[in-house]
Amino acid sequence: MSVRHAVLALLSQSPSYGYQLKLEFERRSGSTWVVNVGQIYQTLDRLERDGLVEHLGVDEDGHRLVVATDAGRESARQWFSLPLAHPDAPRNDLAMKIALAATLDGVGVYDVIQTQRLAVIARLQELTRSKAAVSDPDSPEELAWQLSVDAEIFRAESEARWLDHTESRLRRLRERGIELVQPIAPPPPRGRPARASTVSTTAPTTEARS
């Protein structure tokens, strides 16, 4: 997962501004992924360039509000519908993706989990077939390859167990009446400088964007 996908998913829910998106991103990742506000604004600039977000003007505090376009919302929907190729730790993209799916309105988190599970099963089947096709698996020439395949098989099996565990955990929480979907948090208290919205011949600094 990239910051781009997460920002687009958040903006598909509600108009927000840069620093608000930074706080929301970190809150939903359990503060395991800290992002610089300058990176958020760079991401917004690229998303706007690609026609995936648009500006709505400024709020009463002078913050420039951004929201996903129809194309942006469709891009976010497609991201949730497709499996990730190789979720990596320690900042686990898959965990972040499922956390977003579980806490954003209108996203079928169980569908996201099932899509990933089917991809893992397919990967396991492919790895097993590949391993069985080797004529001499005990030869020194094949050792490194065999170890690599074994590592991928264990990793895929672990991911499948984790997906089962995660789905069970989410269902238990909902059975207990715990509401997982969270609205976009209100802006932080006034006083933080808004991003400059006037035209300037010099590039804004990170501090000016916060």
C-alpha positions, 0 to 999 in steps of 0.5 A: 500500500502507498500513502496515495491509496490511503489518502484517496480512500480517506478523501472518498469519505469526506473533504479534508485538508493536508494536516487533517489527513496526516492525523487521520492516516496515523490514527487509522494505522495505530500510529505505526506509520508516521507520515510527514505532512509535506508528503501528504501535500505532495501526494495531494498535488499528484492526485490533483494532477491525475484528476483524482481529487479536486479543491472545494475552496477554504474552510473558515480557518483558511484550510484548503479542502480537498475531496475525491472526484468520481474517478478518485472514488472509483480508484479507491474502490478498485484498490480495495477490491484487488489483493496486494502482491506482497504485504511487507512487515514491519509496516504491514501494508495489508494490515493497514488496508484492512484497518482502513476497510474496517473503519471506513463507511461503505467498504466491505471489509470481509470482501477485502479479506476474502479477495486477499485469501483467494490470492494467497491460496492461489499463490500457495498452489502455484508454489507447491506445484513449482516445488514438486516439479523439480527433478532433484530437490536435494541437489546443491544446485537447487538448494537456494531455490528450494529454500526460497520457495519454502520461505514463500510457502511458510509466509503464505500459510502464515498470511492465510492464518492471519487473515482467518484470525483477523476476520474472526476478530472483526466478527467478534467485535461486531457481535459485541456491538462495537462500532468499527466504522469511524467518521472523519475526525473533526479538524484540530483546534484552531491556531495551527497555520493554514496552508498558504492559498495565495499565488506565489512565485516561490515554492511553499515550504513544508512548514507553510503547508502544515 
